[in-house]
Amino acid sequence: MEWKNDKVLNLIELYRNRPVLWDCQIKKIDALTEIAVILQIQRDEIERKIKNLVCHFSRELKKEKECKKVRCGK
């Protein structure tokens, strides 16, 4: 199939108008909203807690890796 410029522009516009195809944030927001409804907590509170848990996990993982380096280095 040969794509003429007007058809390409139309495709781009149609794609742009359907963010569910390209914007993963939409699905993430929907999923977080669903969790918030189930837990009866505001979505922003869920987001803060998840961010906090991820940071805590990352710190603990880093500590564990450093500890293994020290033990293996001896």
Secondary structure, 3 states (H helix, E strand, C coil): CCCCHHHHHHHHHHHHCCHHHCCHHHHHHHHHHHHHHHHCCCHHHHHHHHHHHHHHHHHHHHHHHHHHHHHHHC
